[in-house]
Each structure stands twice: as structure tokens, then as C-alpha cells.
Amino acid sequence: MHIDCHTCVGRGLACDDCVINVLLSRPAEGVDLDDAEQTAFASLADAGLVPPLRLVPIVRIPPGSGQTSRGIA
């Protein structure tokens, strides 16, 4: 999973309560997490030791579709 804070809909609003910010201080170049790292982050969050991942990526809608860009959950 690639995480790029610059493409997150929650950027600025949810950063203080996101595991990426807490553990990695919002890396400018983004970060790639493999399955084991994702599992480890989820386990730490489930135990209440760190906040969960709050990433909400922007979804790009094709021009002319009548819809606007939005985040997905």
C-alpha cells in the first residue's frame, strides 16, 4: 500500500490522529507499507497504542461525468 499524505482528503484535519503522522512525521515522499507492516500498524492501533490510519485517498472523476472529485472511505 502506498501512502501519500499529499493526496489525502483528510490532510490537515485528521493528521494529528493518524498513525503515519504519529510514527513517521508525514514523510514528504510518501511511504510504502507491505502486508506485514500494515498488519503491525493495525495491531498497534487495535491495542490503543497508536491512532489508526486515517488515509482517505482522492478519487478522480473523469471530466464530463457530472460528478465531482471526492474522498472514499
SVG drawing of the C-alpha trace seen along z (x, -y; Angstrom):
<svg xmlns="http://www.w3.org/2000/svg" viewBox="-24 -21 34 31">
<polyline fill="none" stroke="black" stroke-width="0.4" points="0.0,0.0 1.4,-3.4 0.5,-6.2 1.0,-9.8 -0.2,-12.4 -0.4,-15.0 -3.3,-13.1 -5.3,-12.5 -8.7,-14.2 -8.3,-14.4 -4.9,-16.2 -4.7,-18.8 -8.0,-17.7 -7.0,-14.2 -3.2,-14.3 -2.8,-14.6 -4.8,-11.4 -3.2,-9.3 -0.6,-6.6 1.6,-7.9 2.0,-11.3 2.5,-9.8 5.1,-7.3 6.7,-8.7 6.0,-12.5 4.2,-12.8 7.0,-11.7 7.2,-14.2 7.9,-11.4 5.1,-9.1 5.6,-5.6 5.1,-2.1 3.8,0.4 3.9,4.1 1.4,6.6 3.4,7.3 3.8,3.5 0.1,2.9 -0.8,5.7 1.7,4.4 0.2,0.8 -3.3,2.3 -2.3,4.4 -0.8,1.3 -4.0,-0.7 -6.3,2.1 -4.3,2.2 -4.8,-1.5 -1.0,-2.3 -1.2,-4.5 -4.1,-6.0 -5.3,-4.1 -4.5,-5.0 -6.8,-7.9 -5.9,-8.0 -8.8,-8.9 -7.4,-9.0 -8.9,-11.4 -10.9,-9.7 -10.6,-11.4 -13.8,-11.5 -13.5,-11.8 -14.4,-15.2 -17.9,-15.4 -19.3,-12.8 -21.3,-15.3 -19.7,-14.2 -17.0,-15.9 -13.8,-14.6 -14.4,-13.1 -12.8,-11.0 -13.5,-7.3 -13.7,-5.6"/>
</svg>
